[in-house]
Amino acid sequence: GQRASASIRSTILTARFVGERMSASSRAITGSVEFDTPALGQALALAGETSLLAAVADRLRASGTISWNGQELTAPMLSLNLDGDRLDGAMSLRPGPDGRWSLSGTFAGAQLDLDRMIRRADLGRYLAQEDMARGLLDLSGISERNIDLRLSVESARLAQMKLTGLALQIMAMNDRIDLNLVQAGAYKGSIKARIAL
C-alpha cells in the first residue's frame, strides 16, 4: 500500500491523519486520526455548519481509526472528549438516497453533562415557564440531515437531576427530529420519554 498523511494546525484546531492507500488506483484509505479544537463552534463554522450541533461543546478532542472508500466514511473505533466528558464508540457518514449526508453512531461513556449542552445551545429560554419573548427555535440545520445517534451513559445530569443508566436516541429524518429517552434511573425510579419536533 501507499502511505498517506495530512495535518492542519491553526489557532482554532489541529488535526492529523496518518494512513495507507491500498493501491495507486484504489480510492480506499484507512488510518488513524487525531483532532483537537478549543472552539468547536468556530471550527464547524469553517465547514458551513452553524446549527445547534455547533453548541455541543467548547472543546472537542477526537482520536481513532477511520476508513474512506470513496463514498462512505466510517470510524469503527472513535474516542470523543466533549469538555472533559469521554465517549467511546463508532460512527459512519455516508450520502443518502435523497442527497443528504447521513450520520449514524453509537457511543458509551461514564458521564455526560447534558445541562452544560443545554446552556451552551441557549435552550433554557425555550423551556422556561416565564412568559418571555423566546423567538422560534431554529432546528432546520439538524432536521435537514439524516441522523441516528445512540448514547449510553452510566451517569448524566439533566435539568439539575442526576440520572443513571441513561440510554438516549437522537434521530433526524424527513425534516423531523425525535428525542427518545429509552431509559434512565432517577429518585429510585425510572424515566422514559419521547419528544418529536
Disulfide bonds with the S-S distance in Angstrom:
none
